[in-house]
Amino acid sequence: MIYAYNLMFQNWLQGEKMEEKDVIIIGAGLAGLTAAYELKKAGRSVQVVEARDRVGGRTMEGKLLDRSFDLGGQWVGPTQTRIMTMIKELDLSTFPQHSDGYQLVEMHGKLSKYKGVIPKLPILALLSADRAIKKINRLAQSLAQEPWNDKRAEALDTITAEHWIQGVPTKIAREMIRIAIRAIFSGESSEISFLYFLNYIQGAGSFELLADVEGAAQQDRILGGAFQIARKMADRIGTENISLSSPVRSIEQSGSEVLVRTHGGEFRGKFCIVALSPNLTTSIHFSPAPLERLSLARRMPMGSVTKAIVAYDAPF
Ligand SMILES: Cc1cc2nc3c(=O)[nH]c(=O)nc-3n(C[C@H](O)[C@H](O)[C@H](O)COP(=O)(O)OP(=O)(O)OC[C@H]3O[C@@H](n4cnc5c(N)ncnc54)[C@H](O)[C@@H]3O)c2cc1C
């Protein structure tokens, strides 16, 4: 998540002194690097400050049998036009995700094997799930572009996705929707605000566009790995403009400039972009503190997901 601070210069800087940049960007994940890359293209000076010793954040290279794999984010789809444009701009290319053959789903301890997108389920459950997904899409499409301005915002934000799912008839249909939510959000339906859920669906176009493969968010992978996007952006931003192993401790704002402090140094800028998961911003000391946002960030847990990669001789 990104938000900007317009912060003022403080002349009692100590420790490592750096030239003042137009924008200091916290986090060298895809969001922070994209911000830095676009600002640099627009002729602004930037400094990216990253806690880890590498760029990429939740995209990361893994190795298996001497080949590179994505340990983090990997799929892109045709409706995600901005990342598709960036892939081309960085001279990368995509290849289709193999999805022929059978799919497996485990529900209530029972494994079922099916072809296509929808598992073989009792007709009533399928109808109920179909009706629920259509309703979710209608609600998402009717949401205001700025969801907090929607007249139903408060009501939708005070319930979770799970609360809404409880109203879906048939146990199997409810479980199907929960499985899809787990796969899409890496979290439980009970952890997600229904307003946030609908806004996410709205951004993607529909529930199906998030969950499916062909024509949807899992259609393509990046040749050589999605982790290359961050590395290529970093090359174009310039390594001198990226400070690794520098966890940010505090951001101080006082008028027209900003002071960002890490354990080992300080960075000054006219603006600051914080490109971290909401929950991680709670470890930074803000002055003045954006109290309402921090209170939201404390209540937005990170998703939890384990990814395992298994290599077979041939697709099956
Ligand atoms: C296993 C997995 C699979 C995924 N699959 C897909 C997929 O197929 N398709 C898809 O679209 N998305 C996928 N995602 C999601 C996608 O990877 C993320 O949404 C995206 O990478 C997030 O980018 P970001 O820049 O917003 O945040 P991050 O990548 O989290 O970047 C934030 C950066 O900030 C740094 N940081 C944190 N605290 C501080 C601090 N105090 N000071 C300085 N730096 C700090 C972090 O080290 C990190 O580098 C997947 C995610 C995971 C984990």
PDBQT file of the ligand as one rigid body, heavy atoms in Angstrom, charges set to zero:
ROOT
HETATM    1  C1  LIG A 401       3.864 -17.153  -2.307  1.00  0.00    +0.000 C 
HETATM    2  C2  LIG A 401       3.195 -15.973  -2.992  1.00  0.00    +0.000 A 
HETATM    3  C3  LIG A 401       2.583 -16.147  -4.219  1.00  0.00    +0.000 A 
HETATM    4  C4  LIG A 401       1.977 -15.070  -4.877  1.00  0.00    +0.000 A 
HETATM    5  N1  LIG A 401       1.452 -15.258  -6.109  1.00  0.00    +0.000 NA
HETATM    6  C5  LIG A 401       1.008 -14.180  -6.826  1.00  0.00    +0.000 A 
HETATM    7  C6  LIG A 401       0.649 -14.328  -8.184  1.00  0.00    +0.000 A 
HETATM    8  O1  LIG A 401       0.753 -15.408  -8.740  1.00  0.00    +0.000 OA
HETATM    9  N2  LIG A 401       0.194 -13.220  -8.847  1.00  0.00    +0.000 N 
HETATM   10  C7  LIG A 401       0.093 -12.000  -8.227  1.00  0.00    +0.000 A 
HETATM   11  O2  LIG A 401      -0.333 -11.027  -8.860  1.00  0.00    +0.000 OA
HETATM   12  N3  LIG A 401       0.462 -11.832  -6.938  1.00  0.00    +0.000 NA
HETATM   13  C8  LIG A 401       0.933 -12.889  -6.238  1.00  0.00    +0.000 A 
HETATM   14  N4  LIG A 401       1.367 -12.722  -4.957  1.00  0.00    +0.000 N 
HETATM   15  C9  LIG A 401       1.265 -11.392  -4.365  1.00  0.00    +0.000 C 
HETATM   16  C10 LIG A 401       2.381 -10.477  -4.878  1.00  0.00    +0.000 C 
HETATM   17  O3  LIG A 401       3.614 -11.152  -4.827  1.00  0.00    +0.000 OA
HETATM   18  C11 LIG A 401       2.417  -9.255  -3.959  1.00  0.00    +0.000 C 
HETATM   19  O4  LIG A 401       1.133  -8.635  -3.980  1.00  0.00    +0.000 OA
HETATM   20  C12 LIG A 401       3.424  -8.213  -4.380  1.00  0.00    +0.000 C 
HETATM   21  O5  LIG A 401       4.693  -8.780  -4.630  1.00  0.00    +0.000 OA
HETATM   22  C13 LIG A 401       3.480  -7.180  -3.245  1.00  0.00    +0.000 C 
HETATM   23  O6  LIG A 401       4.367  -6.149  -3.618  1.00  0.00    +0.000 OA
HETATM   24  P1  LIG A 401       4.527  -4.889  -2.671  1.00  0.00    +0.000 P 
HETATM   25  O7  LIG A 401       5.605  -4.061  -3.241  1.00  0.00    +0.000 OA
HETATM   26  O8  LIG A 401       3.202  -4.254  -2.446  1.00  0.00    +0.000 OA
HETATM   27  O9  LIG A 401       4.941  -5.464  -1.225  1.00  0.00    +0.000 OA
HETATM   28  P2  LIG A 401       6.218  -6.336  -0.815  1.00  0.00    +0.000 P 
HETATM   29  O10 LIG A 401       6.667  -7.211  -1.913  1.00  0.00    +0.000 OA
HETATM   30  O11 LIG A 401       5.878  -6.956   0.496  1.00  0.00    +0.000 OA
HETATM   31  O12 LIG A 401       7.342  -5.219  -0.613  1.00  0.00    +0.000 OA
HETATM   32  C14 LIG A 401       7.500  -4.507   0.572  1.00  0.00    +0.000 C 
HETATM   33  C15 LIG A 401       8.994  -4.364   0.818  1.00  0.00    +0.000 C 
HETATM   34  O13 LIG A 401       9.178  -3.535   1.969  1.00  0.00    +0.000 OA
HETATM   35  C16 LIG A 401      10.228  -4.055   2.736  1.00  0.00    +0.000 C 
HETATM   36  N5  LIG A 401      10.084  -3.560   4.120  1.00  0.00    +0.000 N 
HETATM   37  C17 LIG A 401       9.257  -4.006   5.090  1.00  0.00    +0.000 A 
HETATM   38  N6  LIG A 401       9.404  -3.261   6.217  1.00  0.00    +0.000 NA
HETATM   39  C18 LIG A 401      10.343  -2.329   5.940  1.00  0.00    +0.000 A 
HETATM   40  C19 LIG A 401      10.939  -1.275   6.674  1.00  0.00    +0.000 A 
HETATM   41  N7  LIG A 401      10.588  -1.023   7.951  1.00  0.00    +0.000 N 
HETATM   42  N8  LIG A 401      11.902  -0.529   6.084  1.00  0.00    +0.000 NA
HETATM   43  C20 LIG A 401      12.276  -0.745   4.799  1.00  0.00    +0.000 A 
HETATM   44  N9  LIG A 401      11.737  -1.732   4.042  1.00  0.00    +0.000 NA
HETATM   45  C21 LIG A 401      10.784  -2.512   4.593  1.00  0.00    +0.000 A 
HETATM   46  C22 LIG A 401      10.096  -5.552   2.600  1.00  0.00    +0.000 C 
HETATM   47  O14 LIG A 401      11.334  -6.203   2.907  1.00  0.00    +0.000 OA
HETATM   48  C23 LIG A 401       9.706  -5.679   1.128  1.00  0.00    +0.000 C 
HETATM   49  O15 LIG A 401      10.818  -5.832   0.283  1.00  0.00    +0.000 OA
HETATM   50  C24 LIG A 401       1.961 -13.785  -4.264  1.00  0.00    +0.000 A 
HETATM   51  C25 LIG A 401       2.559 -13.613  -3.009  1.00  0.00    +0.000 A 
HETATM   52  C26 LIG A 401       3.180 -14.689  -2.380  1.00  0.00    +0.000 A 
HETATM   53  C27 LIG A 401       3.846 -14.463  -1.042  1.00  0.00    +0.000 C 
ENDROOT
TORSDOF 0
